[in-house]
Amino acid sequence: MDKLKGKIREKRKTYKQCADYLNISVSSFSDKINEVQDREFKKSEMLLLIKFLALSNEEANDIFFKN
């Protein structure tokens, strides 16, 4: 998720803004981005983040679907 963290910084967004957009708590967002206890973003959350951060298809695939 380091690439996602980088995109958030690049787009000058905060974890709070992302969490608010996903309608989840900042704590939940942080757990998911840091993969705490195998927490992962739901498909619907991924799609919202792609829109919110204006990610290209290539960036989204690179962030969410590559190890």
C-alpha positions as CSV (number, residue, x, y, z in Angstrom):
1,M,0.0,0.0,0.0
2,D,3.0,2.3,-0.1
3,K,2.0,3.3,-3.6
4,L,-1.4,4.3,-2.4
5,K,0.1,6.4,0.4
6,G,2.3,8.1,-2.2
7,K,-0.7,8.9,-4.4
8,I,-2.6,10.3,-1.4
9,R,0.4,12.6,-0.7
10,E,0.8,13.5,-4.4
11,K,-2.9,14.5,-4.6
12,R,-2.5,16.5,-1.3
13,K,-5.2,14.5,0.4
14,T,-5.3,13.4,4.0
15,Y,-6.3,10.1,5.6
16,K,-9.3,11.9,7.1
17,Q,-10.4,13.2,3.7
18,C,-10.1,9.7,2.2
19,A,-11.9,8.1,5.2
20,D,-14.7,10.7,5.0
21,Y,-15.1,10.0,1.3
22,L,-15.4,6.3,2.0
23,N,-17.7,6.9,5.0
24,I,-15.4,5.0,7.4
25,S,-13.4,6.1,10.4
26,V,-9.9,7.3,10.1
27,S,-8.8,4.4,12.3
28,S,-10.4,1.9,9.9
29,F,-8.8,3.6,6.9
30,S,-5.4,3.6,8.6
31,D,-5.8,-0.1,9.4
32,K,-6.6,-1.0,5.8
33,I,-3.9,1.1,4.3
34,N,-1.4,-0.4,6.7
35,E,-2.8,-3.9,6.3
36,V,-3.3,-4.3,10.1
37,Q,-4.6,-7.8,10.9
38,D,-5.1,-8.5,7.2
39,R,-7.7,-5.7,6.9
40,E,-8.3,-4.9,3.2
41,F,-10.3,-2.4,1.2
42,K,-13.6,-3.6,-0.1
43,K,-14.2,-3.5,-3.9
44,S,-16.6,-0.6,-3.4
45,E,-14.0,1.3,-1.4
46,M,-11.3,0.7,-4.0
47,L,-13.6,2.1,-6.7
48,L,-14.3,5.2,-4.6
49,L,-10.6,5.8,-3.9
50,I,-9.9,5.4,-7.6
51,K,-12.4,8.2,-8.3
52,F,-11.5,10.4,-5.4
53,L,-7.8,10.3,-6.2
54,A,-8.4,10.4,-10.0
55,L,-6.3,7.3,-10.6
56,S,-5.7,5.9,-14.1
57,N,-6.6,2.3,-14.7
58,E,-2.9,1.5,-14.8
59,E,-2.3,3.2,-11.4
60,A,-5.3,1.5,-9.9
61,N,-4.1,-1.9,-11.0
62,D,-0.6,-1.3,-9.8
63,I,-1.9,-0.2,-6.4
64,F,-4.7,-2.6,-5.7
65,F,-3.9,-5.8,-7.7
66,K,-0.1,-6.2,-7.6
67,N,1.9,-7.6,-4.7
